[in-house]
Amino acid sequence: MTTPIPISIAVEDELLEAMAIRLLSECDNNFSTETRYNRGGCGYLKKHLRAFNHAALQGNPFLVMIDLDNSICPAKLISDCLQGTRQSSNLLVRIAVREAEAWLLADNIELPKHISVAPALFPADVENLPDAKQKLLNLVRKSKKKTLVPRLCPAPKSTAVIGPEYNDFFAEFVLYSWNFECARGRSRSLQRAYERVKSFAPTWSPD
C-alpha cells in the first residue's frame, strides 16, 4: 500500500473544514489530513497565506479553502494575499463563490430533506446569491421542524450571525449526508474545486 501524503488544511471555519475533508475523500486522493488550521475567520487565512505558501515551497502540501465574499474574483483574492510572492505548486487554494453556504444550497436533493424545506424554495443559481448564509437561514426559518430554528438561527435581537449549533449541524451534514454529485453539478466553483483537487499532485519532501 502506498504511504499517504500528509496534507495540511487551512480553512476559515468548521463548515469549510468539513467541505475540505469531504472534497478530498470524493477525489480519492492519497492524502492524510493530520494538520488543520481553523482559527475562525477569513482574516487569519488572508494574513497567513504567505506563510502557508512558504511551507508549501519547503515540500509541505497545503489545501486552503476560503470564501470569495466581496472580493472581485478568486485570482485577485489569491494575488492580494500572496503580495507578489510566487505561488508554490504545493499550495492549492480553492474559493467558494461567494461563500461555503452556496455550495450547501447547491444540494437541492438531500439538504431540503435535512432541514425539512421544500426543494422548490431552493435558488436555481447559488453563485449569484448576494448572501448565501442569510438565504440558508431564511430557509431554516421555514422548516417544518420548528426545533431547528433556535438551534441554527440567531435569536431575535441577538448580535450573533448564526445559531449556537449552526456550524456543528451543517458540518456533520457535509461529512455524512451532503449530495456532493448534485452540489457540484449546480455550482461552478465547487466543480472547479473538485477538478483541481482531483488532479493535485504535490511534491512531498518527507523529513
N, C-alpha and C positions, 0 to 999 in steps of 0.2 A: 504493500500500500504506500502511495506517495505521501510524504510528510506534508501536512497542511502548512501553508504560508501564513504567518501571523500578519494581520492587517489591523491597523488602528482605525477606529471610527470616531469622528468628531461631529457632533450634532448640537443643535440649539435647544432641544427639549426631548422629553420622553417619547413623544409621538414620532419624531423623525428618527430617533434611535431604533424604535421598533420597525420603522419602514426600512432603515438601512439593513437591519438583520434579515428582514423578510426578503428584501431585494437580493441580497447575497445568496440566500437559500434558493430563491427562484432561479437564479442564474447557475446554480450548482457549481460554483467555483470552489477551488480547493483552498479556502481561506479559513483561518480561525480568528475569531474576533475577541481576543483576550484583553485588549486595551481599548477603553472607551472614554471619550471626553464629552461630558454633558454637563455644562455649567449653567444651563438655564438662560439662554439668550443669544441672539444673533450678534450682539456687540462683542461677546467673548470670542466668537469664531472669527469675526472680521479682524479683531485685534491680533489674533494669534495665527492667522492663516500663513503668514510668512514663516513662523516658527515650525508649523506643521510641514510646510514646503521644504524647509531646511532639513528636517528629519527624513523626509522622503528622499531628498538628494543623497542622504547618507545610507540609503538602502532600506528604509523602513516604510513600507507601503501605507498609504492613508486613503480612506474614503471620507470625504467631508460632504455633509448634506445640510443645506440651508434654504430658507425661504427667499424668494425674489423680493417679496414685499413691494416697496415703491421704487425699487431700482429700475432703470431704463431697460436693461437686458442682462441676461446671465453673464455674457462675456465682459461687459463693463464692470459688473459687480466683482468678478474674479480679478480683473485687472486692477481695479481700485484697491482691493485688499492686498494684492501682491506688491503694489507700489513699484513696478518696474522690474521686480525680481523674476528671473526665468522660472517658469513652472516646471517642476520635475515631472518626468513621465511616470513616477511612482505616486504622484498626487492626483487623485481623481475627485473632482468637485462636481456634485450634481445639485441642481437647484430646482425646487418645486415652484411652479408658476401657478398662482402667485404665492401660494403657501401650501403647507402639507395637507390642510383640510380639503383643498381642491382635489388632491389625489384620493382622499377618503370618499368625497362626494362622487367621484368618477365611478365608484362601485354602486350602481343602482340596482343590484340584484340582492346582495347579502346585507348591505348596510340598512336598507329600508326595513328588512325583517328585524335586524338587531335593535333598531330604535323604534320599531312599530309605527312607521310612517309610510304612506302610500308612495310607491315608486314614481308616480306621475308628478309628485311635488318636487322631484329632484331636477336640478338645472341640466339643460342639454349641453351647454358649453361651460365647463367648470373653470377653464383657464382665463375666462374673461370676467369672472366674478371679482368685484372690487374688494370684497371682504368675505372670503370663503368660510372663515371661522364663524362670523356672525350668521351667515346663511345656515351653517350646520346647527348652531344654537337655536335659531328660529325654527328649524325643522324639529329639533328635540322638543321644543315647547308645544308642538302639535302632536306629540306622541300619544298613542293610546295608553301607554304605560306612564301614568302620571307620576309615578315614583321616580322616574328618570330625571324629571325636571330639576328638583333641588339637588340632585347628585351631580348633574352635568352643567347646569346653567347657574350663573351668579345670582345671588339673592337680590330681590328688589332693593334699590338704593345702596347696594354694595359697590365698593370701588373695585372689586375683583372683576377680572375679564372672563373667567371661566368658573365653573363649579368645582367643589372640592375633590370630586372623583373623575373629573374630565380626562386628565392625562392617563390615568391607570385604565379607565374604561376603554378608551379608544386605542391605547397601545396594545392591550390584550386582544381587542378585536382584530387589529392589524396582524398580529402574530398568528392567530388561530382561525379567524373567520373571514378575513378580507378576501373578496374575489379578485385576485390580482389580475387574472386574464381580462376580466371585464374592465377593471380600472385602467389598465394600460391601453386598452382599446379605445378609451374615451378621454385620455389625457396624453397630449403630445409630449409633454416634458417627462412624464413617467415612462412612456415608451422609449424615449431617447436615453433616459437613465438606465433602463433595462438593457438596451443595446450596448451602451458604453461599459456598464459593469460586467456584462457577459463577455465582452472582448478584452477586459482589463487584464493585462499580463505584466505585472510589475517585475522588476529585477530585485530580488530579495538578497540582502547581504547578511547572513546569519552571523552571530558573534562567534 
